[in-house]
């Protein structure tokens, strides 16, 4: 098996099942149609990984932003009770329009639970840990086109710009058709990283925006990503729109950095093996990096060129310090 | 008495590309794509000769860069040794050729033998890197050399300008100054 086919097959195992994606989108579209027809709603759009096409299997939730008409809710956007009021208002709408018993548009939602920023709408049994939810977030559009969203814990409203990330991912996808697929691969990779706590998927998306090249082959792009991200992770990983601050303040940065360094070494070994024509060796090293889902031939006596520790350079030769 | 090994006796010295035929093919492919004007010679351990592009970098070319280097790319001799690819090829600039006084001085990035000092440490070259990475750095050196000769900078940058646009504004402003000077009529 060649590298291209192996990466294609691995991608298939990482991608969410297309039927799952279609179902999630159909459910989202019901919400959009129902809420979008309300008099005090200006627009409804998807904002999460499904909207960016970087979703990972299994799909448990869909994120929606419901932009309300500020003139219809003059108190919204101010500190105090308005944040809770907005979430309750949206929760009430979901109940009337989409409630499982008496929904006027569809009968989908068993429970609409207002949380900190959004209303969590359970389409399955709320006790089921794998219950499918739609997270609907009320918002107001600001003059600079960013959003103002409620925050119940601080009894205030905060700025956010989820569309910025959607657009940035889309731009990179136009430049390089493997961008979104590789983001999914990286988000999947993080699940096996031994860190304290967990790594938020958004952290990997921001790292990909900063460190994943938008040209070349997938193996070379991954090699470059792991090398660059191992350095980048030392700095705070913040909202790319510069509005929401650090994505995950409790991130185990040391653990992630060690994992990225190890992945960088393995990717370098794999690329070196491939460059020497040792495709099977390269596949085995990629399988070592990504796990047993990555298709690789049975392990045989590894050639010394692959077994030897890779010589890692801190930068490509074209940018190396000159004498 | 053993028969002499006729095959080896007639084969001549063992060149690096006899040991690494895929590497030679890769280099020839990459150099042809990067700069078709370079000619390969199989004499000795092999070399490339010819002019590099003036601005082979990914970012847009600053206005005035052609003028800065007299409309010509750097003429180079890229000399391989038989330890290639574990030891990088040496790049000798022929036009412009650095003066002897500029050799071994860090601000010029020129070695004592007249070749370019493109890497501070041996570890910067892994043996897997592309020779075009060196050619890119050499093209960057050419731009910085011209800026040095025009007195616009006093020391070359540490990492080169392949991806660093640090000197781009300087190229544009110096071109603007030269065009203003050209508009001034000569004194009687």
Interface residues (C-beta under 8 A of the other chain):
Chain A: X271 X272 X275 X276 X277 X311 X313 X315 X316 X317 X318 X319 X320 X321 X322 X323
Chain B: X22 X26 X88 X106 X109 X111 X116 X117 X118 X119 X120 X121 X123 X124 X125 X126 X127 X128 X129 X130 X133 X134 X136 X137 X141 X156 X157 X158 X159 X160 X162 X163 X164
